[in-house]
Amino acid sequence: MPWCGEIASVADVGVRNYLIEGVSTTGKTAVCTEVQRRGFQAIHGDRELAYQGDPATGRPRDTGEPISHQHHIWDVARVKTLAADQNSPVTFFCGGSRNFAAFIDIFDAVFVLTVDRDTLLQRLDRRTDNDFGADPDQRELIIRLHGTGADVPARGISIDATAPIGVVVDTIVAAIADPAEQPAHRAAEQLADQPGDGDGTKASNRASNRAGHKP
């Protein structure tokens, strides 16, 4: 069973790790799929890391207990292992968890996808019976969390997720832009299209400083 382990030290993390968060309907899954399509390593956290457990201790809930949004957490030990991967220059972790405080410090920056209330309601209206938010109680919960912001990191970099998914990902990629961090084909395209940074400052460092995470 998954279990929350100790948080990784700075020495145990990979080259660059970024968290993409946001309330339901903001497009975390779509962003993850798009960054994967562009050649980045990306983890669908809600599919690959999530389980039902105690957010404070990581203890799994008993089999048969009802699925609860408040107990939707990520396997901290697994997050640690993936974040320590040195084989990819960048890894994106996409999704939401109630225990993000247990591992948020391993990320170079956190991006929070945001939408306005009208867009939120429109997207909820399109959810089917199998989607989280289709149920009236779930819908009410999402609307309340959208209003309070209680479910997402408070110090993340806000990304307007009302734009087309390609534009949303362009914004995120630009925020971490460093040719050494891009997949080879993307880096070649950017170097051909963009002038060099005169002062040599990495956009990823600027993003990290704004988010309050490690440089």
Steps between C-alpha positions, in 0.01 A plus 500: 500500500618856436642674802625852561876500547747770595520797263800501267798720575624747236782257418245229416300690240540488124606773261174697499158407641181699462153452649188592302204539736150646489144421601297251299413609141802728462667259258778325690455174309488676161814699584682183603407326176613800296839536670553128445413545133767771479765261627519586868485244776168547679319305769121476518499519878132424547539180301851387592556626854161536668328286758254545785680577825550731795654830374692547825651152540463337159332199658275330240130491577333169571367309201131566456501853635332746262725696266555847641642810336665597828686168504628520143875507560821416314759239592779720636767230466410455134505876439848505657626224274370660183629843601849357552519378139809647336422362153262779395585871521142583598218306662148636540270360770138576411199465725357581839554345841403580855852431628699723263655672803696180568700527177454847353850614597664263252360700207686780325169677443128436534251604233134536597250484215213745550167569332223748570173387655303506172757278330498268800122462483506441124759227536310338785188496282692293243611237751349154455380256764845344530684830547573656837265797528202348323343405831314796660691471828832487316397796288418702811835407653695608190318833484570564868869410466530720193373789705724442802816371332543270800586195291805634314843637595471863604836612361484348153542687173151565362438386141188608312348167399208650311726523194533212250710217639787573263521857624488387863792263443689764301474730804632233737784399269598866453514543877762227533674580172860389493624315188673242720164406653307456176460178301756513218253579222327774701830660599612516138176672402528756780863578431416563138207726581612696807789739576732410785447620854743789535560460873500120497226478764291186477125543482472190717693674778276804473197273526649321799574825682146622442357174627724499806659162428862387462706687234 
